[in-house]
Amino acid sequence: MFIRRGALAALVSLTLVATACGAPEDSSASPSCPDGRIRFGVEPFEDPARLTPAAQVLANSLSTALSCPVELTVTEDYSAEVLAMENGKLDVGIFGPLGYVFAHRRAKAEAVASFGDATGKLSSYTAAIWVPANSPVTTVAELRGKSLALGSVGSTSGDALPRQALRDAGLAESDVRIDYAGGHPEALLALANGKVDAAEINSQQENSATTAGTFNPAGFRKIWQSAPIPNDPVTVRGDLDPATKTAIRDALLGLPPAAIGEIGALLDVSPPGPLVPVDQTTYQPLFELADKLGLTEADA
């Protein structure tokens, strides 16, 4: 049985505005402040109660760097953020790597920065499938007839890569009872609470939940892990004025590590370095994965 969680297209009701100190009265005329504001979206890779204040630190710093108010929105899901950028409702967005593929194809999103480690190297994370420590399941192939919690449709580590792992193990999706839990934290909780036989838990969520005391890895076992995935890109909408895109990119790359540390920690980047430059080629393996799985905009 394949249970696909319906894609939602609404933005979460919480939108916060970071106001730059010393912003010019007529900042709408500045390339760094189109229409007098920058609209910044973040996909919900973590519990919004933790993600929102962490992302707000980044938004505040970007606001100061651009001398422009920055409106932060944590979207309801991946598809909502893609749709918002496609409809011109977001100027800047942090997407998961696969979410960026759809945002690029639908909204011409351009990757400009991502999260660097303390040495200035692009950080990465891994997808994984976990089972209880006492489970008889030791391989992905043995998930036949079992239930598997995935994060949400369109997620890199919470959807596409685990599904590819099933294929690589010779399983059809109909061989496994797939349940989209609604996000990485929800998938982890489904496993921790005994609701499913297995669940995807990526390295970012493992670290975050372990630090928060809501997950004890000793009680579970990893039966599959992906190759490293380049961390989430910060993107700009493709149809922005080129001068605006350049101003945003330069501001992002010039932010100090302290501006990035809180949201970086949720992405398992600790200690953080500055944001580092990336572009479409950085995420080319994800474009290839989307094509291999036959994913389209409907999967975002």
C-alpha positions in Angstrom: 0.0 0.0 0.0 1.4 3.4 -1.0 0.0 6.3 1.1 1.0 9.6 -0.4 0.5 12.7 1.7 -1.4 15.3 -0.3 0.7 18.3 -1.2 -0.5 21.5 0.5 -0.1 24.9 -1.3 -0.7 27.4 1.6 1.9 29.3 3.5 2.1 28.8 7.2 0.3 31.6 9.0 3.5 32.9 10.8 5.3 35.6 8.9 7.9 37.6 10.7 9.5 40.8 9.6 13.1 41.8 10.3 13.6 45.5 10.0 17.0 46.8 9.1 18.5 49.5 11.3 19.1 52.6 9.3 17.2 51.5 6.2 16.6 54.4 3.8 13.1 55.8 3.7 12.8 55.2 0.0 14.5 51.8 -0.1 12.2 50.6 -2.8 14.4 52.4 -5.3 17.5 50.4 -4.3 18.4 47.1 -6.1 19.1 45.6 -2.7 15.5 46.4 -1.5 13.0 45.8 -4.3 9.5 47.0 -3.5 10.8 48.1 -0.1 11.3 44.5 1.3 12.8 41.1 0.7 10.4 38.1 1.1 12.4 35.1 2.5 10.9 31.6 2.7 12.2 28.5 4.5 11.0 24.9 4.0 10.0 23.1 7.2 12.9 20.7 7.7 12.6 21.0 11.5 9.8 21.7 14.0 8.8 25.3 13.3 9.0 26.1 17.0 12.8 25.5 16.7 13.3 26.5 13.1 11.5 29.9 13.1 13.7 31.6 15.8 16.8 30.1 14.2 15.9 31.3 10.7 14.9 34.7 12.2 18.5 35.3 13.2 19.6 34.8 9.6 16.8 37.0 8.4 17.7 39.8 10.8 21.3 39.7 9.7 20.4 39.7 6.0 18.1 42.7 6.7 20.9 44.6 8.2 23.3 43.7 5.4 20.9 44.9 2.7 19.5 47.8 4.7 16.1 46.4 3.8 13.2 44.8 5.8 13.2 41.0 5.4 9.9 39.1 5.8 10.5 35.6 7.0 7.9 32.8 6.3 8.3 29.2 7.3 6.2 27.5 4.7 3.8 24.6 5.4 5.7 22.1 3.1 8.0 21.9 0.2 5.4 22.4 -2.4 4.1 25.5 -0.7 7.5 27.1 -0.9 8.0 26.2 -4.6 4.5 27.5 -5.4 5.1 30.7 -3.5 8.3 31.4 -5.4 6.7 30.5 -8.7 3.9 33.0 -8.1 6.3 35.8 -7.1 5.5 35.6 -3.4 9.1 34.9 -2.4 12.4 36.5 -3.4 14.7 34.3 -1.4 14.2 30.7 -0.3 16.0 27.9 1.5 15.1 24.6 -0.1 16.1 21.0 0.4 18.3 19.9 -2.5 15.5 18.1 -4.3 13.1 20.9 -3.5 15.6 23.2 -5.2 15.3 21.0 -8.4 11.6 21.6 -8.5 12.0 25.3 -7.6 14.5 25.7 -10.4 12.3 24.0 -12.9 9.1 25.8 -11.9 10.3 29.2 -10.6 13.8 29.4 -12.2 15.2 29.5 -8.6 19.0 30.0 -8.7 21.2 28.5 -6.0 23.7 31.1 -4.7 24.9 30.0 -1.3 24.8 27.1 1.2 26.1 26.2 4.6 29.9 26.0 5.1 31.7 24.3 7.9 34.3 25.9 10.1 37.0 25.3 7.4 34.9 27.0 4.7 34.0 23.7 3.0 30.4 23.0 1.8 28.7 20.9 4.4 26.7 17.8 3.7 24.3 15.3 5.3 23.0 11.8 4.7 19.7 10.0 4.4 19.2 6.8 6.3 16.6 4.2 7.1 16.3 3.0 10.7 14.6 0.2 12.6 14.3 -0.7 16.3 17.4 -2.2 17.7 15.5 -5.5 18.3 14.0 -5.7 14.8 14.8 -8.8 12.8 15.1 -6.5 9.7 18.8 -6.0 8.8 18.6 -5.0 5.1 16.3 -2.8 3.0 15.2 -5.9 1.1 13.8 -7.3 4.3 11.3 -4.4 4.5 9.0 -6.3 2.1 5.6 -6.3 3.8 6.7 -3.9 6.5 5.7 -0.3 7.1 8.1 2.6 6.4 7.6 6.2 7.5 8.9 8.8 5.1 9.1 12.5 5.8 7.2 14.4 3.1 6.7 14.3 -0.6 9.5 16.1 -2.5 12.0 15.7 0.3 15.5 14.6 -0.7 16.4 12.5 2.3 12.8 12.0 3.4 11.4 10.8 0.1 13.4 10.4 -3.0 16.6 8.7 -1.7 14.8 6.2 0.5 12.5 5.3 -2.4 15.6 4.9 -4.6 17.0 2.6 -1.9 13.9 0.4 -2.2 14.4 0.1 -5.9 18.0 -0.7 -5.6 17.1 -3.5 -3.2 14.7 -5.0 -5.8 11.5 -3.8 -4.1 8.5 -2.1 -5.7 6.9 0.7 -3.7 3.8 -1.6 -3.5 6.0 -4.1 -1.6 6.3 -1.7 1.3 3.6 0.1 3.3 4.8 3.7 2.8 3.4 6.3 5.1 4.2 10.0 4.6 4.4 11.3 8.2 4.5 15.0 7.4 8.2 15.8 8.0 11.4 14.5 9.4 10.5 15.0 13.1 7.2 13.2 12.5 8.8 10.2 10.8 11.3 9.9 13.6 8.4 10.0 16.2 6.5 7.4 14.3 9.4 5.0 14.7 10.1 6.0 18.3 6.5 5.5 19.2 6.3 2.1 17.6 3.8 3.2 14.9 5.9 1.8 12.0 8.5 -0.9 11.4 11.1 1.5 9.9 11.5 5.2 9.2 13.8 7.6 7.4 15.9 9.6 9.8 18.5 11.8 8.1 21.7 12.8 9.9 20.4 16.3 10.5 17.3 15.1 12.3 19.2 12.4 14.2 21.6 15.1 15.6 18.8 17.6 16.3 16.6 15.1 18.1 19.5 13.5 20.0 20.6 16.9 21.2 17.0 17.7 22.2 16.7 14.4 24.1 13.8 13.1 22.0 15.8 10.3 20.3 18.2 7.8 21.7 20.2 6.2 18.8 21.1 3.3 21.0 17.5 2.0 20.9 17.6 1.8 17.0 19.7 0.5 14.2 20.6 2.0 10.8 20.1 -0.5 7.9 20.9 1.9 5.1 22.6 5.2 4.5 23.0 7.3 1.4 26.1 9.0 0.0 26.7 12.5 1.3 24.2 15.1 0.1 25.3 18.8 -0.4 23.5 20.9 2.2 20.4 23.0 1.6 20.9 25.8 -0.9 19.8 29.4 -0.4 18.2 30.5 -3.6 17.0 33.6 -5.3 14.0 33.9 -7.6 15.2 33.7 -11.2 13.2 36.6 -12.6 14.5 39.1 -10.0 16.5 42.1 -11.4 20.1 40.9 -11.9 21.4 43.7 -9.7 19.0 42.6 -6.9 20.2 39.0 -7.2 23.8 40.1 -7.0 23.1 42.3 -4.0 21.4 39.4 -2.1 24.1 36.9 -3.1 26.9 39.2 -1.9 25.1 40.0 1.3 24.5 36.3 2.1 28.1 35.4 1.4 29.3 38.3 3.6 27.4 37.3 6.7 29.4 36.3 9.7 29.2 32.7 11.1 27.2 34.0 14.1 24.4 34.9 11.8 24.2 31.4 10.5 25.0 29.4 13.6 21.5 28.7 14.9 19.9 27.5 11.6 23.2 25.8 10.7 23.0 23.8 13.9 19.6 22.4 12.8 21.3 21.3 9.6 24.0 19.6 11.6 26.6 22.2 10.8 28.4 23.0 14.0 30.6 24.9 14.4 29.4 26.9 11.4 31.5 28.9 8.9 30.2 31.6 6.5 27.8 30.6 3.8 29.7 29.4 0.7 29.0 29.9 -3.0 27.1 27.2 -4.9 25.3 26.9 -8.2 23.2 24.5 -10.2 26.2 22.2 -10.9 26.6 21.6 -7.1 23.2 19.9 -7.1 23.4 18.1 -10.5 23.2 14.6 -8.9 19.7 15.6 -7.5 18.5 16.7 -11.0 19.6 13.3 -12.2 17.9 11.5 -9.3 14.6 13.3 -10.1 14.8 12.2 -13.7 15.8 8.7 -12.7 12.7 8.4 -10.4 10.5 10.1 -13.0 9.6 12.9 -10.5 7.8 15.9 -11.9 6.5 19.2 -10.6 3.5 17.2 -9.2 5.8 15.5 -6.8 7.0 18.8 -5.2 
